[in-house]
Amino acid sequence: MANHTLYFFLAPTWDLPSPSGPVQLGNVITSLKAPERPLYRGPKLDSESFSSSQTRVTFSIEKLRAGRFGIFTKFMALLLGFGVDATIGWESNDTYRFTFETLEKAQFYLDSSYLQACIAAEPVRRYLSKSRYRKPIYIITGLKTVSGAKAESLKTSNVESSVSPRVDAAVWVGVPVEGGIDIGVKAGNRGAVTWEAAGDFVFAFRVQKIMVEKRTEVVSREDYKKGAMLDAAIEERSDRELDIIEKEMDGQVEGFLKEKLTDDDGCQGIM
């Protein structure tokens, strides 16, 4: 049964081939928007790794946004005998559906020795120094690669407005008579796109967020989840860990983010 905690981020493009492409397990990156541009390609993986595969997988996403704004002038009808109520509403719905012949998932547990090797690499040290150790780095700890991909997207948007003039005759003739009309307009757009992709490519990736304290070299790390879209189906270890990199120091140091997955067995998961 899948873990309902979301850990995997969708790759920004389908142009990331696997297994020889730029997105690899153990790579150090600085932005989740550009996993194909590693700051440092990590050493060969000796850590414990896990893999699994599925066939004929379907994944869907639906994003719904809606809002309404209104102006109501009943007080004008009480004072002047007339008023106008106006409302504007909008709604947009984006639906994406992906189908894959096969989905391969590979992950590894980032141990302290591998983490230290990445942080000690010259490109990483330069980046941390340039950012004054204020920006994090990310290490890719999981990949989902797919083949035989088909996708379709459907986008709809609607805008609705209405105006309701009101007249209260009681202000003028003293008789409790009120009247008015409702005028409404609704407009919308709808578009659909279907496409296929040949070959294997990286569909999603998982990372750990790494922060290094400048003075002490104390490293904090966590499985980064903000904005993740997919789940992880392997057992999760502790969510947050601390590593201390040994360093000789002079003097005293002061203080210190609707989805559905369907497999061949008909099992479904909603995250």
Secondary structure, DSSP 4 states (H G I P E B T S, - for coil): ----SEEEEEPS-S--BTTTSS--TT-EES-TT-TTS-SB-PPPP-S-EEEEEEEEEEEEEEEEEEEEEEE--HHHHHHHSEEEEEEEEEEEEEEEEEEEEEEEEEEE---HHHHHHHHHSHHHHHHHHHTTT-S-EEEEEEEEEEEEEEEEEEEEEEEEEEEEEEEETHHHHS---EEE--EEEEEEEEEEEEEEE-S-EEEEEEEEEEEE-TTT-EEEEEE--TT--EE--S----SEEEEE-----SSPPP----EEEE-TT--EEE-
